Amino acid sequence: MATRLPRQAATCSLLDHRQAVPGVVQTSIDGRLAPRIVPSPAATSSPMPLPDFDPALYEAQLATKLARYRADFADLALPEPEVFRSPPLAFRMRAEFRLWHVAGRVHYAMFDPAEPRKPLLIDDFPPAATPIAEVMTPLLECINRNEELRRRIFQAEFLATLSGERMVSLVYHRRLGDAWLASARELAAALDIVLIGRSRGQKLVLERDWLLERIEVDGRELAYRQNEGSFTQPNGEVNRSMLAWARRQLGGIGGDLLELYCGNGNFTVALAPLFGRVLATEVSKSSVGAARHNLATNGVDNVALVRMASEEISDALDGGRRYRRLEGVALAEHAFSTLFVDPPRAGLDDATLALAGRFDHILYISCNPRTLHANVARLATSHRIAAAAAFDQFPYTDHLECGMLLVRDR
């Protein structure tokens, strides 16, 4: 196994020098190498458009998204939203790329949604967080110098944390064996990465398959285990802002909290100290496992966590059928004052909306303003928007994450 090198000197012991990647042109944006997208030999002769990651354009693009947000919710008396900007570069904590084979070498590739069969080779990815950006080029060099690492590889998936850890999953169209493990161990040590190998029906873990994120929120350090392959927040700094904003909205309410779609406990860990008791639900088995670990790591002991869908917990709270997974949870003893939801893009179903209408306070984080509007409009007969926020999770795209505190009209 190669000697572990410091990150700032990360390189591959299999290399004696760096080579330029043929066919990829580099340009500079704000002092950083930025991708000049060029087609592979299999693609057309003219490049297809991808987002322009130019910090000079950031404020204007964000202003356009905010104007649309205000206009779309004007009929619901939207208060002026508090705006949380992203860093203009190096904000993306996870990324995945196809690895495209050209003339015996592999290249990072992206695809335009309009023409998904035509690869666009890239040399750099300015949105990538620093721990990812530091290893993208050395990783590709190592793969191209080692036949065992290169053969039938087709994807690289990156995950990083604000605390500086990073994981790379290499995905193959072949079975991986001892020879790959030997090369992978050398690669992991040289680049200081947590490395996973995957192929169909196979997952090889060299050291571990998780990272430990540490985030300071309101003077408290929160620790989160982030499992490979599970959902994590894509923009670390914006996530920190979301946690702090959510705590400000719910501070002082008291009572008990019901949280739906809790994931790995990202919000649960931050919000639980504000309430007497918390009942949190999630359907993903791996996320439930991570959430239990994160609650224990952070010393949070007032949360009952159950693996249930939102419609199931709605049925249980309505006195429906008995659920084995709720054994030991005294639902009747909870004095719920607040509902917290962070649903998928589809928003809340009818049963969950009916349940939400029974709460005095609803804190709603949404990744889809369209379904958020539909859900809030349904609740408008009983609740008003008391506070709003805009979280720019994905700069240089049309996407805008939204937060709203709904309170019952009395």
Summary of the structure (lengths in Angstrom):
residues: 410
radius of gyration: 23.3
end to end distance: 67.5
largest distance: 72.6
contacts: 1333
relative contact order: 0.12
helix: 31%
strand: 31%
